[in-house]
């Protein structure tokens, strides 16, 4: 099966993440998208991260009933910080029956030269890049890179965390099940 790996902190998962995942499924040969919850992105500060198991649970709540979406905790069991190439190598060994591709925003792609073994990643794996405002990609010389015109939404996990801290509504920014879990457990206060 052809599986797209959508890596992220998902801190918290929001409607924008889910729209991107579905858009990629609808416009590529991918059969499933695995939302890979990263315990710690080596290029981001971890101080504002909700516990990884809570973030995984929120992703599971968000995609409940979706057969073509899966929440993955694969990086919880790997050396930290998590590097995409190491996760891909592990998954390829563990699941040789699947073909894995990577889904990322143009903001991440613009920093790909800072990633561990990025040349191997570009050579050996298909990358599906969705455009993000302010991070234009004009010249792609890589064979395995496909640019997608995904819907652009001005929703971010940072915005959601700020709204929660201010006691404002996050309705429609996150799935109802995620909103309920965040409120019940007092996350991001």
PEDAWO-V859044 format. One record per residue. N is the residue number from 1. RES is the residue in one small letter. SS is DSSP state (hx for helix, st for strand, lp for the rest). Layout:
n->N res->RES ss->SS
n->N res->RES ss->SS
//
This chain:
n->1 res->x ss->lp
n->2 res->x ss->st
n->3 res->x ss->st
n->4 res->x ss->st
n->5 res->x ss->st
n->6 res->x ss->st
n->7 res->x ss->st
n->8 res->x ss->st
n->9 res->x ss->lp
n->10 res->x ss->lp
n->11 res->x ss->lp
n->12 res->x ss->lp
n->13 res->x ss->lp
n->14 res->x ss->lp
n->15 res->x ss->hx
n->16 res->x ss->hx
n->17 res->x ss->hx
n->18 res->x ss->hx
n->19 res->x ss->hx
n->20 res->x ss->hx
n->21 res->x ss->hx
n->22 res->x ss->hx
n->23 res->x ss->hx
n->24 res->x ss->hx
n->25 res->x ss->hx
n->26 res->x ss->hx
n->27 res->x ss->lp
n->28 res->x ss->lp
n->29 res->x ss->lp
n->30 res->x ss->lp
n->31 res->x ss->lp
n->32 res->x ss->st
n->33 res->x ss->st
n->34 res->x ss->st
n->35 res->x ss->st
n->36 res->x ss->st
n->37 res->x ss->st
n->38 res->x ss->lp
n->39 res->x ss->lp
n->40 res->x ss->lp
n->41 res->x ss->st
n->42 res->x ss->lp
n->43 res->x ss->lp
n->44 res->x ss->lp
n->45 res->x ss->lp
n->46 res->x ss->lp
n->47 res->x ss->lp
n->48 res->x ss->lp
n->49 res->x ss->lp
n->50 res->x ss->lp
n->51 res->x ss->lp
n->52 res->x ss->hx
n->53 res->x ss->hx
n->54 res->x ss->hx
n->55 res->x ss->hx
n->56 res->x ss->hx
n->57 res->x ss->hx
n->58 res->x ss->hx
n->59 res->x ss->hx
n->60 res->x ss->hx
n->61 res->x ss->hx
n->62 res->x ss->hx
n->63 res->x ss->hx
n->64 res->x ss->lp
n->65 res->x ss->lp
n->66 res->x ss->lp
n->67 res->x ss->lp
n->68 res->x ss->lp
n->69 res->x ss->st
n->70 res->x ss->st
n->71 res->x ss->st
n->72 res->x ss->st
n->73 res->x ss->lp
n->74 res->x ss->hx
n->75 res->x ss->hx
n->76 res->x ss->hx
n->77 res->x ss->hx
n->78 res->x ss->lp
n->79 res->x ss->lp
n->80 res->x ss->lp
n->81 res->x ss->lp
n->82 res->x ss->st
n->83 res->x ss->lp
n->84 res->x ss->hx
n->85 res->x ss->hx
n->86 res->x ss->hx
n->87 res->x ss->hx
n->88 res->x ss->hx
n->89 res->x ss->hx
n->90 res->x ss->hx
n->91 res->x ss->hx
n->92 res->x ss->hx
n->93 res->x ss->hx
n->94 res->x ss->hx
n->95 res->x ss->lp
n->96 res->x ss->lp
n->97 res->x ss->lp
n->98 res->x ss->lp
n->99 res->x ss->st
n->100 res->x ss->st
n->101 res->x ss->st
n->102 res->x ss->st
n->103 res->x ss->st
n->104 res->x ss->st
n->105 res->x ss->st
n->106 res->x ss->hx
n->107 res->x ss->hx
n->108 res->x ss->hx
n->109 res->x ss->hx
n->110 res->x ss->lp
n->111 res->x ss->lp
n->112 res->x ss->hx
n->113 res->x ss->hx
n->114 res->x ss->hx
n->115 res->x ss->lp
n->116 res->x ss->lp
n->117 res->x ss->lp
n->118 res->x ss->hx
n->119 res->x ss->hx
n->120 res->x ss->hx
n->121 res->x ss->hx
n->122 res->x ss->hx
n->123 res->x ss->hx
n->124 res->x ss->hx
n->125 res->x ss->lp
n->126 res->x ss->lp
n->127 res->x ss->st
n->128 res->x ss->st
n->129 res->x ss->st
n->130 res->x ss->st
n->131 res->x ss->lp
n->132 res->x ss->st
n->133 res->x ss->lp
n->134 res->x ss->lp
n->135 res->x ss->st
n->136 res->x ss->lp
n->137 res->x ss->lp
n->138 res->x ss->lp
n->139 res->x ss->lp
n->140 res->x ss->lp
n->141 res->x ss->lp
n->142 res->x ss->lp
n->143 res->x ss->lp
n->144 res->x ss->lp
n->145 res->x ss->st
n->146 res->x ss->st
n->147 res->x ss->st
n->148 res->x ss->st
n->149 res->x ss->lp
n->150 res->x ss->lp
n->151 res->x ss->lp
n->152 res->x ss->lp
n->153 res->x ss->lp
n->154 res->x ss->lp
n->155 res->x ss->lp
n->156 res->x ss->lp
n->157 res->x ss->hx
n->158 res->x ss->hx
n->159 res->x ss->hx
n->160 res->x ss->hx
n->161 res->x ss->hx
n->162 res->x ss->hx
n->163 res->x ss->hx
n->164 res->x ss->hx
n->165 res->x ss->hx
n->166 res->x ss->lp
n->167 res->x ss->lp
n->168 res->x ss->lp
n->169 res->x ss->lp
n->170 res->x ss->lp
n->171 res->x ss->st
n->172 res->x ss->lp
n->173 res->x ss->lp
n->174 res->x ss->st
n->175 res->x ss->lp
n->176 res->x ss->hx
n->177 res->x ss->hx
n->178 res->x ss->hx
n->179 res->x ss->hx
n->180 res->x ss->hx
n->181 res->x ss->hx
n->182 res->x ss->hx
n->183 res->x ss->hx
n->184 res->x ss->hx
n->185 res->x ss->hx
n->186 res->x ss->lp
n->187 res->x ss->lp
n->188 res->x ss->lp
n->189 res->x ss->lp
//
